[in-house]
Amino acid sequence: MSHSGITISQKCVDACAKLKGKIVHDSKRFVLLKICGDEVDVTYESKPTDTFEDMIKMMNDPDCEKKHEPCFAVVDVEVKADSGVYNTKPVFVSWISDDCSIKQKMTYASTKEALKAKLDIPAQVHCSDASELCLDFILEKLADVGKHHPNAKCPHH
């Protein structure tokens, strides 16, 4: 349980564990998580056809009235190792917009560390502005990540 009193659902733990343990190019690329009542739960598990851009749109759709709703994601980011081989690395992304209410910011911020620890994902990126919800920003924030796949595009830059 986090300092905020929010618990983490077993479905959330299981979905993220599946993503972390997957074989490269498996069907799940990301899992979206949100605080629902007094629990963090899965709101979406990606399909094989979903892209990074689809995830960004689900997290902050500019055409949606709830575009600044905070959420979390666990996403496999494709990186190039020093050996030249491409691998995936699970990254915990928190989206807590500057436009969220103070209560939302406090609840999500106090839940974030407990969730990240429970999911055992050391790589973390926090985004608070829509321009930060892109692959290039995420890679910039991951100091130990090499070059990303040349086909990866950042939709906001």
Biotite code that builds the C-alpha atoms (Angstrom):
import biotite.structure as struc

atoms = struc.array([
    struc.Atom([0.000, 0.000, 0.000], chain_id="A", res_id=1, res_name="MET", atom_name="CA", element="C"),
    struc.Atom([1.239, 3.499, -0.777], chain_id="A", res_id=2, res_name="SER", atom_name="CA", element="C"),
    struc.Atom([1.371, 6.489, 1.566], chain_id="A", res_id=3, res_name="HIS", atom_name="CA", element="C"),
    struc.Atom([-1.841, 7.667, -0.087], chain_id="A", res_id=4, res_name="SER", atom_name="CA", element="C"),
    struc.Atom([-3.718, 4.542, 1.043], chain_id="A", res_id=5, res_name="GLY", atom_name="CA", element="C"),
    struc.Atom([-4.090, 3.368, -2.567], chain_id="A", res_id=6, res_name="ILE", atom_name="CA", element="C"),
    struc.Atom([-3.584, -0.375, -3.088], chain_id="A", res_id=7, res_name="THR", atom_name="CA", element="C"),
    struc.Atom([-2.254, -2.084, -6.203], chain_id="A", res_id=8, res_name="ILE", atom_name="CA", element="C"),
    struc.Atom([-4.462, -4.711, -7.839], chain_id="A", res_id=9, res_name="SER", atom_name="CA", element="C"),
    struc.Atom([-3.120, -8.191, -8.534], chain_id="A", res_id=10, res_name="GLN", atom_name="CA", element="C"),
    struc.Atom([-4.262, -7.753, -12.143], chain_id="A", res_id=11, res_name="LYS", atom_name="CA", element="C"),
    struc.Atom([-1.892, -4.787, -12.386], chain_id="A", res_id=12, res_name="CYS", atom_name="CA", element="C"),
    struc.Atom([1.030, -6.787, -10.981], chain_id="A", res_id=13, res_name="VAL", atom_name="CA", element="C"),
    struc.Atom([0.304, -9.770, -13.256], chain_id="A", res_id=14, res_name="ASP", atom_name="CA", element="C"),
    struc.Atom([-0.088, -7.700, -16.442], chain_id="A", res_id=15, res_name="ALA", atom_name="CA", element="C"),
    struc.Atom([3.188, -5.880, -15.844], chain_id="A", res_id=16, res_name="CYS", atom_name="CA", element="C"),
    struc.Atom([4.997, -9.111, -14.948], chain_id="A", res_id=17, res_name="ALA", atom_name="CA", element="C"),
    struc.Atom([3.846, -10.621, -18.259], chain_id="A", res_id=18, res_name="LYS", atom_name="CA", element="C"),
    struc.Atom([5.129, -7.572, -20.122], chain_id="A", res_id=19, res_name="LEU", atom_name="CA", element="C"),
    struc.Atom([8.500, -7.682, -18.345], chain_id="A", res_id=20, res_name="LYS", atom_name="CA", element="C"),
    struc.Atom([8.960, -11.394, -18.994], chain_id="A", res_id=21, res_name="GLY", atom_name="CA", element="C"),
    struc.Atom([7.883, -11.411, -22.604], chain_id="A", res_id=22, res_name="LYS", atom_name="CA", element="C"),
    struc.Atom([9.870, -12.490, -25.600], chain_id="A", res_id=23, res_name="ILE", atom_name="CA", element="C"),
    struc.Atom([10.943, -9.653, -27.905], chain_id="A", res_id=24, res_name="VAL", atom_name="CA", element="C"),
    struc.Atom([8.202, -8.896, -30.457], chain_id="A", res_id=25, res_name="HIS", atom_name="CA", element="C"),
    struc.Atom([5.520, -10.557, -28.298], chain_id="A", res_id=26, res_name="ASP", atom_name="CA", element="C"),
    struc.Atom([2.047, -9.081, -28.540], chain_id="A", res_id=27, res_name="SER", atom_name="CA", element="C"),
    struc.Atom([2.076, -6.808, -25.454], chain_id="A", res_id=28, res_name="LYS", atom_name="CA", element="C"),
    struc.Atom([4.037, -3.587, -25.794], chain_id="A", res_id=29, res_name="ARG", atom_name="CA", element="C"),
    struc.Atom([2.512, -1.535, -23.006], chain_id="A", res_id=30, res_name="PHE", atom_name="CA", element="C"),
    struc.Atom([0.092, -1.591, -20.099], chain_id="A", res_id=31, res_name="VAL", atom_name="CA", element="C"),
    struc.Atom([-1.831, 1.493, -18.964], chain_id="A", res_id=32, res_name="LEU", atom_name="CA", element="C"),
    struc.Atom([-2.626, 1.873, -15.273], chain_id="A", res_id=33, res_name="LEU", atom_name="CA", element="C"),
    struc.Atom([-4.871, 4.277, -13.425], chain_id="A", res_id=34, res_name="LYS", atom_name="CA", element="C"),
    struc.Atom([-6.110, 4.884, -9.906], chain_id="A", res_id=35, res_name="ILE", atom_name="CA", element="C"),
    struc.Atom([-9.703, 3.678, -9.832], chain_id="A", res_id=36, res_name="CYS", atom_name="CA", element="C"),
    struc.Atom([-11.295, 4.421, -6.463], chain_id="A", res_id=37, res_name="GLY", atom_name="CA", element="C"),
    struc.Atom([-8.763, 3.253, -3.891], chain_id="A", res_id=38, res_name="ASP", atom_name="CA", element="C"),
    struc.Atom([-6.783, 0.921, -6.149], chain_id="A", res_id=39, res_name="GLU", atom_name="CA", element="C"),
    struc.Atom([-4.346, 1.084, -9.061], chain_id="A", res_id=40, res_name="VAL", atom_name="CA", element="C"),
    struc.Atom([-5.711, -1.117, -11.815], chain_id="A", res_id=41, res_name="ASP", atom_name="CA", element="C"),
    struc.Atom([-5.116, -1.941, -15.476], chain_id="A", res_id=42, res_name="VAL", atom_name="CA", element="C"),
    struc.Atom([-7.112, 0.243, -17.841], chain_id="A", res_id=43, res_name="THR", atom_name="CA", element="C"),
    struc.Atom([-5.613, -1.120, -21.066], chain_id="A", res_id=44, res_name="TYR", atom_name="CA", element="C"),
    struc.Atom([-3.272, -3.879, -22.251], chain_id="A", res_id=45, res_name="GLU", atom_name="CA", element="C"),
    struc.Atom([-1.891, -3.314, -25.720], chain_id="A", res_id=46, res_name="SER", atom_name="CA", element="C"),
    struc.Atom([-2.816, -5.372, -28.733], chain_id="A", res_id=47, res_name="LYS", atom_name="CA", element="C"),
    struc.Atom([-0.252, -6.590, -31.290], chain_id="A", res_id=48, res_name="PRO", atom_name="CA", element="C"),
    struc.Atom([-1.181, -3.752, -33.646], chain_id="A", res_id=49, res_name="THR", atom_name="CA", element="C"),
    struc.Atom([-0.857, -0.959, -31.041], chain_id="A", res_id=50, res_name="ASP", atom_name="CA", element="C"),
    struc.Atom([2.042, 1.452, -31.449], chain_id="A", res_id=51, res_name="THR", atom_name="CA", element="C"),
    struc.Atom([3.883, 3.800, -29.123], chain_id="A", res_id=52, res_name="PHE", atom_name="CA", element="C"),
    struc.Atom([1.864, 6.639, -30.649], chain_id="A", res_id=53, res_name="GLU", atom_name="CA", element="C"),
    struc.Atom([-1.359, 4.790, -29.773], chain_id="A", res_id=54, res_name="ASP", atom_name="CA", element="C"),
    struc.Atom([-0.202, 4.612, -26.161], chain_id="A", res_id=55, res_name="MET", atom_name="CA", element="C"),
    struc.Atom([0.535, 8.348, -26.092], chain_id="A", res_id=56, res_name="ILE", atom_name="CA", element="C"),
    struc.Atom([-2.889, 9.141, -27.510], chain_id="A", res_id=57, res_name="LYS", atom_name="CA", element="C"),
    struc.Atom([-4.552, 6.928, -24.902], chain_id="A", res_id=58, res_name="MET", atom_name="CA", element="C"),
    struc.Atom([-2.599, 8.672, -22.154], chain_id="A", res_id=59, res_name="MET", atom_name="CA", element="C"),
    struc.Atom([-3.315, 12.212, -23.359], chain_id="A", res_id=60, res_name="ASN", atom_name="CA", element="C"),
    struc.Atom([-5.792, 12.452, -26.221], chain_id="A", res_id=61, res_name="ASP", atom_name="CA", element="C"),
    struc.Atom([-6.027, 16.134, -27.194], chain_id="A", res_id=62, res_name="PRO", atom_name="CA", element="C"),
    struc.Atom([-9.583, 15.559, -28.440], chain_id="A", res_id=63, res_name="ASP", atom_name="CA", element="C"),
    struc.Atom([-10.762, 13.997, -25.178], chain_id="A", res_id=64, res_name="CYS", atom_name="CA", element="C"),
    struc.Atom([-12.296, 16.025, -22.359], chain_id="A", res_id=65, res_name="GLU", atom_name="CA", element="C"),
    struc.Atom([-10.168, 13.990, -19.916], chain_id="A", res_id=66, res_name="LYS", atom_name="CA", element="C"),
    struc.Atom([-6.913, 14.730, -21.748], chain_id="A", res_id=67, res_name="LYS", atom_name="CA", element="C"),
    struc.Atom([-5.064, 15.784, -18.614], chain_id="A", res_id=68, res_name="HIS", atom_name="CA", element="C"),
    struc.Atom([-6.143, 12.798, -16.498], chain_id="A", res_id=69, res_name="GLU", atom_name="CA", element="C"),
    struc.Atom([-3.070, 11.342, -14.782], chain_id="A", res_id=70, res_name="PRO", atom_name="CA", element="C"),
    struc.Atom([-2.065, 7.737, -15.359], chain_id="A", res_id=71, res_name="CYS", atom_name="CA", element="C"),
    struc.Atom([0.872, 5.366, -15.384], chain_id="A", res_id=72, res_name="PHE", atom_name="CA", element="C"),
    struc.Atom([2.238, 3.120, -18.101], chain_id="A", res_id=73, res_name="ALA", atom_name="CA", element="C"),
    struc.Atom([4.721, 0.303, -18.334], chain_id="A", res_id=74, res_name="VAL", atom_name="CA", element="C"),
    struc.Atom([6.115, 0.245, -21.835], chain_id="A", res_id=75, res_name="VAL", atom_name="CA", element="C"),
    struc.Atom([8.766, -1.780, -23.623], chain_id="A", res_id=76, res_name="ASP", atom_name="CA", element="C"),
    struc.Atom([11.184, 0.635, -25.249], chain_id="A", res_id=77, res_name="VAL", atom_name="CA", element="C"),
    struc.Atom([13.395, -0.760, -27.980], chain_id="A", res_id=78, res_name="GLU", atom_name="CA", element="C"),
    struc.Atom([17.047, 0.112, -27.439], chain_id="A", res_id=79, res_name="VAL", atom_name="CA", element="C"),
    struc.Atom([20.269, -0.677, -29.197], chain_id="A", res_id=80, res_name="LYS", atom_name="CA", element="C"),
    struc.Atom([22.918, -2.296, -27.009], chain_id="A", res_id=81, res_name="ALA", atom_name="CA", element="C"),
    struc.Atom([26.622, -1.527, -27.408], chain_id="A", res_id=82, res_name="ASP", atom_name="CA", element="C"),
    struc.Atom([26.870, -4.827, -29.295], chain_id="A", res_id=83, res_name="SER", atom_name="CA", element="C"),
    struc.Atom([24.489, -3.459, -31.934], chain_id="A", res_id=84, res_name="GLY", atom_name="CA", element="C"),
    struc.Atom([21.677, -5.835, -31.013], chain_id="A", res_id=85, res_name="VAL", atom_name="CA", element="C"),
    struc.Atom([18.208, -4.382, -30.407], chain_id="A", res_id=86, res_name="TYR", atom_name="CA", element="C"),
    struc.Atom([16.493, -5.353, -27.166], chain_id="A", res_id=87, res_name="ASN", atom_name="CA", element="C"),
    struc.Atom([13.539, -4.067, -25.213], chain_id="A", res_id=88, res_name="THR", atom_name="CA", element="C"),
    struc.Atom([13.654, -2.474, -21.790], chain_id="A", res_id=89, res_name="LYS", atom_name="CA", element="C"),
    struc.Atom([10.569, -2.025, -19.600], chain_id="A", res_id=90, res_name="PRO", atom_name="CA", element="C"),
    struc.Atom([10.112, 1.588, -18.525], chain_id="A", res_id=91, res_name="VAL", atom_name="CA", element="C"),
    struc.Atom([7.695, 2.941, -15.927], chain_id="A", res_id=92, res_name="PHE", atom_name="CA", element="C"),
    struc.Atom([6.154, 6.188, -17.215], chain_id="A", res_id=93, res_name="VAL", atom_name="CA", element="C"),
    struc.Atom([4.129, 8.471, -14.983], chain_id="A", res_id=94, res_name="SER", atom_name="CA", element="C"),
    struc.Atom([1.900, 11.059, -16.666], chain_id="A", res_id=95, res_name="TRP", atom_name="CA", element="C"),
    struc.Atom([0.832, 13.684, -14.156], chain_id="A", res_id=96, res_name="ILE", atom_name="CA", element="C"),
    struc.Atom([0.038, 16.815, -16.125], chain_id="A", res_id=97, res_name="SER", atom_name="CA", element="C"),
    struc.Atom([0.795, 20.252, -14.752], chain_id="A", res_id=98, res_name="ASP", atom_name="CA", element="C"),
    struc.Atom([-2.908, 20.912, -15.456], chain_id="A", res_id=99, res_name="ASP", atom_name="CA", element="C"),
    struc.Atom([-4.121, 18.230, -12.993], chain_id="A", res_id=100, res_name="CYS", atom_name="CA", element="C"),
    struc.Atom([-5.757, 19.254, -9.755], chain_id="A", res_id=101, res_name="SER", atom_name="CA", element="C"),
    struc.Atom([-3.558, 19.482, -6.665], chain_id="A", res_id=102, res_name="ILE", atom_name="CA", element="C"),
    struc.Atom([-5.387, 16.473, -5.201], chain_id="A", res_id=103, res_name="LYS", atom_name="CA", element="C"),
    struc.Atom([-4.697, 14.357, -8.313], chain_id="A", res_id=104, res_name="GLN", atom_name="CA", element="C"),
    struc.Atom([-1.037, 15.392, -8.327], chain_id="A", res_id=105, res_name="LYS", atom_name="CA", element="C"),
    struc.Atom([-0.608, 14.502, -4.656], chain_id="A", res_id=106, res_name="MET", atom_name="CA", element="C"),
    struc.Atom([-2.451, 11.183, -4.941], chain_id="A", res_id=107, res_name="THR", atom_name="CA", element="C"),
    struc.Atom([-0.559, 10.036, -8.033], chain_id="A", res_id=108, res_name="TYR", atom_name="CA", element="C"),
    struc.Atom([2.805, 11.276, -6.751], chain_id="A", res_id=109, res_name="ALA", atom_name="CA", element="C"),
    struc.Atom([2.411, 9.491, -3.410], chain_id="A", res_id=110, res_name="SER", atom_name="CA", element="C"),
    struc.Atom([1.286, 6.291, -5.162], chain_id="A", res_id=111, res_name="THR", atom_name="CA", element="C"),
    struc.Atom([4.008, 6.326, -7.840], chain_id="A", res_id=112, res_name="LYS", atom_name="CA", element="C"),
    struc.Atom([6.947, 5.099, -5.744], chain_id="A", res_id=113, res_name="GLU", atom_name="CA", element="C"),
    struc.Atom([4.992, 2.251, -4.132], chain_id="A", res_id=114, res_name="ALA", atom_name="CA", element="C"),
    struc.Atom([3.708, 1.152, -7.531], chain_id="A", res_id=115, res_name="LEU", atom_name="CA", element="C"),
    struc.Atom([7.130, 1.319, -9.157], chain_id="A", res_id=116, res_name="LYS", atom_name="CA", element="C"),
    struc.Atom([8.633, -0.717, -6.312], chain_id="A", res_id=117, res_name="ALA", atom_name="CA", element="C"),
    struc.Atom([5.835, -3.324, -6.391], chain_id="A", res_id=118, res_name="LYS", atom_name="CA", element="C"),
    struc.Atom([6.237, -3.751, -10.159], chain_id="A", res_id=119, res_name="LEU", atom_name="CA", element="C"),
    struc.Atom([10.044, -3.911, -9.811], chain_id="A", res_id=120, res_name="ASP", atom_name="CA", element="C"),
    struc.Atom([10.791, -1.659, -12.777], chain_id="A", res_id=121, res_name="ILE", atom_name="CA", element="C"),
    struc.Atom([13.888, 0.435, -12.092], chain_id="A", res_id=122, res_name="PRO", atom_name="CA", element="C"),
    struc.Atom([13.731, 2.585, -15.247], chain_id="A", res_id=123, res_name="ALA", atom_name="CA", element="C"),
    struc.Atom([11.367, 5.489, -14.692], chain_id="A", res_id=124, res_name="GLN", atom_name="CA", element="C"),
    struc.Atom([10.366, 8.633, -16.561], chain_id="A", res_id=125, res_name="VAL", atom_name="CA", element="C"),
    struc.Atom([8.002, 11.305, -15.267], chain_id="A", res_id=126, res_name="HIS", atom_name="CA", element="C"),
    struc.Atom([6.081, 13.461, -17.748], chain_id="A", res_id=127, res_name="CYS", atom_name="CA", element="C"),
    struc.Atom([4.169, 16.567, -16.700], chain_id="A", res_id=128, res_name="SER", atom_name="CA", element="C"),
    struc.Atom([3.752, 18.321, -20.046], chain_id="A", res_id=129, res_name="ASP", atom_name="CA", element="C"),
    struc.Atom([2.238, 16.903, -23.244], chain_id="A", res_id=130, res_name="ALA", atom_name="CA", element="C"),
    struc.Atom([5.464, 17.654, -25.149], chain_id="A", res_id=131, res_name="SER", atom_name="CA", element="C"),
    struc.Atom([7.246, 15.177, -22.868], chain_id="A", res_id=132, res_name="GLU", atom_name="CA", element="C"),
    struc.Atom([4.995, 12.274, -23.845], chain_id="A", res_id=133, res_name="LEU", atom_name="CA", element="C"),
    struc.Atom([7.198, 11.052, -26.676], chain_id="A", res_id=134, res_name="CYS", atom_name="CA", element="C"),
    struc.Atom([9.843, 8.443, -27.285], chain_id="A", res_id=135, res_name="LEU", atom_name="CA", element="C"),
    struc.Atom([12.679, 10.937, -27.700], chain_id="A", res_id=136, res_name="ASP", atom_name="CA", element="C"),
    struc.Atom([11.992, 12.506, -24.297], chain_id="A", res_id=137, res_name="PHE", atom_name="CA", element="C"),
    struc.Atom([11.778, 9.105, -22.628], chain_id="A", res_id=138, res_name="ILE", atom_name="CA", element="C"),
    struc.Atom([15.084, 8.031, -24.157], chain_id="A", res_id=139, res_name="LEU", atom_name="CA", element="C"),
    struc.Atom([16.750, 11.300, -23.143], chain_id="A", res_id=140, res_name="GLU", atom_name="CA", element="C"),
    struc.Atom([15.686, 10.686, -19.532], chain_id="A", res_id=141, res_name="LYS", atom_name="CA", element="C"),
    struc.Atom([17.049, 7.149, -19.463], chain_id="A", res_id=142, res_name="LEU", atom_name="CA", element="C"),
    struc.Atom([20.739, 7.826, -18.988], chain_id="A", res_id=143, res_name="ALA", atom_name="CA", element="C"),
    struc.Atom([21.787, 4.211, -19.514], chain_id="A", res_id=144, res_name="ASP", atom_name="CA", element="C"),
    struc.Atom([19.810, 3.666, -22.721], chain_id="A", res_id=145, res_name="VAL", atom_name="CA", element="C"),
    struc.Atom([21.640, 3.575, -26.011], chain_id="A", res_id=146, res_name="GLY", atom_name="CA", element="C"),
    struc.Atom([20.292, 4.638, -29.355], chain_id="A", res_id=147, res_name="LYS", atom_name="CA", element="C"),
    struc.Atom([16.685, 3.786, -30.053], chain_id="A", res_id=148, res_name="HIS", atom_name="CA", element="C"),
    struc.Atom([15.440, 1.992, -33.093], chain_id="A", res_id=149, res_name="HIS", atom_name="CA", element="C"),
    struc.Atom([15.787, 4.187, -36.200], chain_id="A", res_id=150, res_name="PRO", atom_name="CA", element="C"),
    struc.Atom([12.117, 3.646, -37.092], chain_id="A", res_id=151, res_name="ASN", atom_name="CA", element="C"),
    struc.Atom([10.889, 5.027, -33.750], chain_id="A", res_id=152, res_name="ALA", atom_name="CA", element="C"),
    struc.Atom([9.331, 8.470, -34.110], chain_id="A", res_id=153, res_name="LYS", atom_name="CA", element="C"),
    struc.Atom([8.351, 11.022, -31.531], chain_id="A", res_id=154, res_name="CYS", atom_name="CA", element="C"),
    struc.Atom([4.848, 12.290, -32.422], chain_id="A", res_id=155, res_name="PRO", atom_name="CA", element="C"),
    struc.Atom([5.237, 15.637, -30.642], chain_id="A", res_id=156, res_name="HIS", atom_name="CA", element="C"),
    struc.Atom([8.576, 16.869, -31.983], chain_id="A", res_id=157, res_name="HIS", atom_name="CA", element="C"),
])
